[in-house]
Amino acid sequence: MARRSEHSQEEIKQMILEAAEDIVQVYGFSALKVRKIAADIGYTVGSIYMVFTGMDDLIIHIKARTWQKLAKHIEGYEAAVERSDSIESFVLGYLDFVVANEGLWRMLFEHHLPVGAATAEDYLQSQVSVFLLAERQLKRLDSQCSDEQVHQAARVLVNSMQGVSMQLLMQQISEESITAAKLEMLLLVSCFMKGWQGY
């Protein structure tokens, strides 16, 4: 590892984030401790608190990066499949990310800020990026709906997808359980679209 003096503050920030993400991905959110991060990157705990105001600040940064990675993954998945403009590619791309990034995805919902704490605008924008992808797909399928209707429909769909994804992670992950979850996602979106377009 390079000497500490060789790292800029931005480089240290990236090292912290990457080490923290590795811990969450391998061991789960409950294993994320500042001392473990510091040991992994060869810095002191104090050095971490010079970059982040506290654990909540660090975690919010990780969660924002996870939402961004999720959105990019879905876009990449959509681009790789034959029907990139289908809502099915959106839901399957989402599930594909969940399976590959279980620890990080779980942390999106396991961590909560203290009551009354303000949520950073940057984080909210990252979270919205996934919903905007859903809105784009829904708008392609029904351009007659108002922006507000599309917005509400996208939130309902993504929240429902989260339920299917969590159900998958509550059982032993296997090819069979992943296949079953994919079928549930496709059934979910089929029923959703029939109900929404007939609304």
N, C-alpha and C positions, 0 to 999 in steps of 0.2 A: 504494500500500500504506500502511496506517496506520503511525504511528510505533510503535516497539517498546514504548514505555511504555504504549501503549493496549491491549496484549494481556496477559491474565492467563496464569498458567502453564498452566491447562487449555486455554485458547485456543491457546497455543503448541504444546501437545501435539497438539491436533487438526490444526493446520497442518502439523506435522512428519509425522504419520501420513498425511494426505491427499497431501502432496507426495511422500512415499516410495511410496505406492501408485500414484500417477501415473507415477513413474519405472519401477517394476516392470512396470506394465501396458503402457507404451509401449516400453520398451527391454529389459525382462527383468531377472531377479534379479541377474545379474552386473554390471549397470550401477548398482546401488544403492550409492552412496557418500555418506558423511556430508557431505562438502564440497559435493556436488551438491544435497543436501537443504537445507543451510544457505543456499546461493546462491539457491535457488528461493524460499525464504520470507523472505529478507532478514535472517537472523540469523547469528550466529557459530557455529562448530562447538562452542564451549564452551557455548553456550546449549542446544544439543541434548543435551549430556551432563549438563546440569542437570536435564533432564526424564527421560532414559533413562540407565541405568547403562552402556550400551554398545550396539554394533550388534546383538548377539544379543537383548538386551532389546527393542530397537525392532522387530526382525524378528518376534519372538514375538508382540508386540502386533499387528503387521500380519496375521500368520497367524491369530491368534484372531479378528480382525475378518473375515477372509476366510471362515473356517468359519461365523461367524454370518451373514454375507451369503449364503453358499451355502444355509444352512438356511432363511433367509427367502425366498430366491428359489424354492426348491423348494415351500415352502408357498404362495407366490403363484401359481406355475405350477399347482399342484394345484387351487387355488381357481378358476382361470380356465378349466380344461378341464371337459368335461361329466361325466367320471367321476373326480371328485376323490379317490375312495376306492380307486383302482386302483393297483397296484404299478407299472403302466406309466407312470402320470403321474409317479411318483417318479423313475424312472430317466431319463425324457425331460427332466424339470425339471433334474436333475443335469447332464445333457449340455448342455442349453441354457446353463447357467451357465458351464460349462467353455469353450464356444465364445466367449461374450461376455467372459470374464475370464481369458483364457489365461495371461497373465503372473502374475497373482496365484495362480491355481490351481497352476501349475507350481511356484511358490515353496513351496507347502505341502510338497512332496516333495524339492525341491532343497536346502533349508536343513536343516542338522543341528546340534544343539547339541554342544559339545565332550564327549568321553567323560567320564562321571561328573557332568556338570552336571544339576541337578534341573530338571524341567519344571514350570512354574508351574501351580497348580491351576486358575486361571482359563482358561488355555489348554486344558487337558484337558477342562474343561467345555464349551468352545466346540466342540472337536472332536467330543465325544460328541453334540452336538445333532443332527448329521446322522445318526448311527447310530440315535438315538432316533426320528427320523422313519421310518427303515426299519423299525424294530421295531414302530412303530404300525401301519404298513401290513401287515406280516406277521401281526401279532396279529389284525387284522380278518379276514384270509383263513383263519387256522387258530387258533381260540381254544383248541384242545385241547392245544397244545404248552405246555411249561413255559416260564417266563420265561428260564431259562438256554438252552433250545433256540432260542428266538426271538432272544436276544442273540447267540448264536453264528451263527445263520443271517444275521442282519443284517450282521454283520462280514464274513462270506464274500461276501455279495452286494455290499456297498459296495466291498470290495477288488477284486472282479471288475470292477465298473463303472469303477474307476480304471484298470484295465488297458485297457479299451476306449477310454477317454478319452485316455490317453497315446498309444495307437496312432494315434488320429485326429490328434493334435497333431504326430506325427512325420512327417506327410505334408503336402502342400500343401492348405490349407483351401479348400474350394470347396463349392458347393451339393451336388455329387455325393458328395463325401467325407463331408459332414455327414449326408446322407440314408443313406449306407451305414452310418455309425456308429449312427444311430438304429435301423436294421434289426438291427444286431448287438446293440444294447442290448435290443431287444424279444425277439430270439431267446435272448439270455442269460437274461433274466428268465423266459421261457417254460420253458426247459429246467431252470432253477434251481427253479422252483416245482413242476414235475412231479417232480423228484428229491427235493426237500425234503418235499413232502406225501406222497410214497410211502415216505419213510424210516422 
